[in-house]
């Protein structure tokens, strides 16, 4: 037997299934350890069809775009029947399908759709999906978790009424201690801004957020792992000192799944840093890991992320070392500032200062502000050390002059406001600032450089402020013009409202004065009031239109009550259905307009209009159902009437044909009655047509006995105009046929009586030895011929009388008298009698064969001139053929030679075939 390989396409696609809209992957939906994949697939198709037929709902939906799905199955590549691929597709033809949503779905199976590849990699999706469902399975078994609280991939909405924010975590659950948890699985890279927004959202909701990363990934999610460890757990100003989190990040893999299954607690791998001091100025960071249960973690959901390992003591020790080095730096700088000048300095002091500076250069500080301060102190120490012992007077004089000039310019620039600042003074200050470093006066250069930087930043800020004020003035002018334009309209059109909001959204009034902000607020309030007034007018107009549509529908359907529908005919029902199709368009318009005002109208107004719409739709459905039911009822009645008419027409045709045929037979019987001929020949001709007459009589009686069949003018035949006259005609025919039968009965009775008398005379002659057995046999043959005629034409009464006749007694007496005696004389007489008997039988056969030849000649003649319209020829042909059959039956075949028998049988067969062919 050929084995079939089952392949599930996109097994990690998450879908909603069932009435409760539970979330499951396609792979888990189709894979059942107790059922083959094809059986499970067919059951899903049955559920899809059942939900559609019974509830007009969808059993399967996409969890990303909420669109209905349908299943497909096909062979492998090149129509390989050894492989079957099962997959699900978006149903774009469903009524509630949104084409834009479907085309934007990453799992939409279109040839041009590349969203799936950009959404996430297969490896990322596989780890995330498998880990999520493994964790859900273990949480459902854990006694520390409320199983009914576990939610898979559903939205959580914020508690803020003003800001509509929602998040869709991978898992949500609550433990027995009423702690709320959400779990996010990530293998791919996301921005720190997205991570911060998610953490802030769940902090506001009081939910513990647990980030889980794969154990074996060191590329895609490394950056976000470091951010969670050192950023999320240290930098938020909202985290108070007593709630400061430790530097933890958590992972989940196969080992953690095994540990979770053993402990029945969600177990993760915690990673945390340990700072080790290697020397006086050298430190090293070592990362360690430890498996922990989430129920062992420290929680503060409103303040921070949960953590398992407290790294705060280790971090405090590192910061104490940093503080010690900074204290030494500050003391060295204070000493230099107080005791050192432009004179010789002992070498031991210079060495000590250099040692402090060098130790700080090799130290790695954590914060930028600390690093900047240390750099400033270090440069100043370098300046003091470089100037120690330098006594050249000309250099000092030049330096003093430049310093005085720079200080004067600095003092002047500090006094003069930025808006009155002269560019020449700024250029001179810049030139002197570049000259000071060559004089090796580092501290003064730093001060001047800092002032220059601040001054330059101030000028740039002033220019930006001027540009900002220019932009604010233009935006304010546009806002004033917009406000004046809005006042010209009593009601703003919708396109003007959209354009107004678009123009206002492009304006930026940040960093403005209080007075300007008041003006902007006033103008915006006036514009908002005009827009609100217009929107309310439009809303009221839309509500009036909807109510007008409801009134039109109610007025139209008021003429279609249930009692009136029961009395309608087909044309009225057709007109009513056409009216209801038009009213359905009215209801659809009302439904569309109601959907447009849903977000603008008040909740009670919307509910009232929605209820009115539901009542109208229900009323429309009920009327359509009643009309369709009435239409079906009329159609069934019409169909029954048509079938009845068709049946009556068939009976009518048979009736006409039968009555015509019966009348022709009746006329032929009347002509036969008046014709010359023997009684038996007339009876034979009459009896040949009795079978057709019986069938005609049956069909006529069927029509006459049916109460639905009437005798109309087109059914009147000759002087028969009603059912009674037709019945009387049938009786007349059978009475006439009975006359022929009575005459034949009398004739046959007479002939049987004659044979009985002959037998009585024969007995007397036998006693006198004048007759022998041959004579008796001739009488018996003649009687047998008559008996066969009686049986053929069913003379029942005659047959009963013959049973009671004295023929049988006389025949037994004759046979007893003819018994052979013991004397030789009687034997000789017996031999002579046998010879006489044979001679008489041969004479009998010769006479019968002569009659057969004559009848054969007549039959051939009648067949040559036979036509359907000439009834006389037909009657003569039938009579001659019947007489031929009777003569053939009374022949004594024992006294015929074999050649005579063969010739006779061949001629009879030819005549029979000729007769059958002509009659048919």
Buried (B, 14 or more C-beta within 10 A) or exposed (E): EEEBEBEBBBBBBBBBBEEEEEBBBBBBBBBEEEEEBBEBBBEBBEBBEEBBEEEEEBBBBBBBBBBBBBBEBEEBEEEEEEBBBBBBBBBEEBEEBBEEBBBEBBBBBEEEBEBBEEBBEEEBBBBBBBBBBBBBEBBEEBEBBEEEBBBBBEEBEBEEEEEEBEBEBBBBBBBEEEBBBBBBBBBBEBEBEEBBEBBEBBBBBEBBBBBBBBBEBEEBBEEBBEBBBBBBBBEBEEBEEEEBBBBBBBBBBEEBBEBBBEBBBBBBBBBBBBBEEEEEBEBEEEEEBEBBBBBEBBBBBBBBBBBBBBBEEBBEEBEEBBEEBBEEBEEBBEBBEEEBEBEEBEEEBBEEBBEBBEBBEEBEBEEEEEEEBBEBBBBBBBBBBEBBEEEEEEBBEEBEEBBEBBEEBBEEBEEEEEEEBEEEBBEBBBEBBEBBBEBEBBBBBBBBBEBBEEBEEEBEEBEEEEEBBEEBEEBBEBBEEBBEBBEEEEBBEEEBBEEBEEBBEEBEBEEBEEEBEEBBEEBBEBBBEBBEBBBEEBBEEBBEBBBEBBEBBBEBBEEBEEEEBEEBEEEBBEEBBEBBEEBBEBBEEBBEBBEBBEEBBEEEEBEBBBEBBEEBBEBBEEBBEBBEEBBEEBEEEEEEEEEEEEEBEEBBEBBBEBBEBBBBBBEBBEEBEEEEEEBBBBBBBBBBBBEBBEEBBEBBBBBBEEEEBEBEEEBEBEEBBEBEBBBEBBEEBBEBBEBBBEBBBEBBBEBBEEBBEBBBEBBEBBEEEEBBBBBBBBBBBBBEBBBEBBEBBEBEEBEEEBEEBEBEEBBEBBEEBBEEEEEEEEEEBBEEBEEBBBEBBEEBBEEBBEBBEBBBEBBBBBBEEBEEEEBEBBBBBBBBBBBBBBBBEBBBEEBBEEEBEEEBEEBBEEBBEBBEEBEE
